[in-house]
Amino acid sequence: MHRLSIVAALLAVPLAACVPQTPVETFVPIARPAPDDPTPQGIAYLCEGRKEVAVVYAKNRASVTYADKTWRTEYQPTGEGFRYADARIEWAGHDDLASLREAGAPKPLAYNCRPLRRTT
């Protein structure tokens, strides 16, 4: 009987590992439009600290909105990734990861930004 209890306990351990865990927030890749695409396309990004940046891309420009401020930026060709900037702000990144920086500021306003949903 004692052996049967040990066997039952050993079988129960792997089954306990099968308990569903809380869902992990996953990001589905959302393609950024080509810089010269004339059709406005909006994407909301979720950043570190649950900050949100909304960007509308159209014809070599991007309107970047963060914390009730909107900047009109111009596309700047780069070797890799993407960069939209004006004299005060820079929205740049690579693949589906981006950051928003003020010119000359040591820390970004928002970083580790990933596309969350389309807005237009």
C-alpha positions in Angstrom: 0.0 0.0 0.0 2.9 2.3 0.8 4.4 1.8 -2.6 1.1 2.6 -4.2 1.0 6.0 -2.4 4.5 6.8 -3.6 3.6 5.9 -7.2 0.4 8.0 -7.1 2.4 11.0 -5.7 5.0 10.7 -8.4 2.3 10.6 -11.1 0.6 13.7 -9.6 3.7 15.9 -9.8 3.8 16.1 -13.6 0.0 16.7 -13.7 0.4 19.7 -11.4 2.7 21.3 -13.9 -0.1 21.2 -16.5 -2.1 23.9 -14.6 -2.8 26.8 -17.0 -0.7 29.8 -16.2 -1.9 33.4 -16.6 -1.7 34.5 -20.2 1.4 36.3 -21.3 0.9 39.5 -23.3 2.0 38.8 -26.8 2.6 41.2 -29.6 1.5 40.3 -33.1 3.7 42.0 -35.6 2.1 44.9 -37.4 4.0 46.0 -40.4 4.9 49.7 -40.6 4.0 51.1 -44.0 6.7 52.0 -46.5 8.0 55.5 -45.9 6.7 56.8 -49.3 3.2 55.2 -49.0 0.7 58.1 -49.4 -2.1 56.4 -47.5 -2.2 57.4 -43.9 -1.8 54.4 -41.6 -2.0 54.7 -37.8 -0.4 52.3 -35.3 -0.7 52.5 -31.5 2.5 51.3 -29.7 2.7 50.0 -26.1 6.0 51.0 -24.4 7.8 50.2 -21.2 5.8 51.2 -18.1 2.5 50.8 -20.1 3.1 54.1 -21.9 1.4 54.5 -25.2 2.6 56.3 -28.4 0.3 56.8 -31.4 1.9 57.2 -34.8 0.2 58.0 -38.1 2.5 57.3 -41.1 2.0 58.9 -44.5 4.2 60.0 -47.4 7.7 60.3 -45.7 6.1 61.8 -42.6 4.9 60.6 -39.2 2.6 62.4 -36.7 3.8 61.1 -33.3 1.5 61.6 -30.3 2.6 61.0 -26.7 1.2 62.4 -23.5 -1.2 64.9 -25.2 1.6 66.3 -27.4 1.9 65.7 -31.2 5.0 66.2 -33.3 5.1 66.2 -37.1 8.3 64.4 -38.1 10.1 63.7 -41.4 11.5 60.4 -42.5 15.3 60.2 -42.3 16.9 57.3 -44.2 19.0 55.0 -42.1 21.2 52.0 -42.8 19.0 49.8 -40.7 15.6 50.3 -39.1 13.7 53.5 -39.3 13.9 57.1 -38.1 11.4 60.0 -38.2 12.6 63.3 -36.6 12.3 67.0 -36.4 14.4 69.6 -34.5 12.8 68.5 -31.1 12.0 64.8 -31.2 13.0 61.5 -32.7 10.9 58.4 -33.3 13.3 55.6 -34.3 13.7 51.8 -34.1 14.3 48.5 -35.7 11.8 45.9 -36.8 8.9 46.1 -34.2 10.8 47.9 -31.4 11.0 51.7 -31.2 11.7 54.6 -28.9 10.7 58.2 -28.6 13.5 60.7 -27.6 13.6 64.5 -27.2 16.7 66.1 -28.8 19.6 66.2 -26.4 17.8 64.3 -23.6 19.8 61.6 -21.9 16.7 59.4 -21.4 13.9 58.5 -23.9 10.4 59.6 -23.2 9.2 56.1 -24.2 11.2 53.0 -25.0 10.7 49.3 -25.8 7.7 50.4 -27.8 6.0 47.6 -29.7 3.0 47.8 -32.0 -0.2 47.1 -30.2 -3.0 47.8 -32.7 -3.9 49.6 -35.9 -5.7 52.9 -35.4 -6.6 53.8 -39.0 
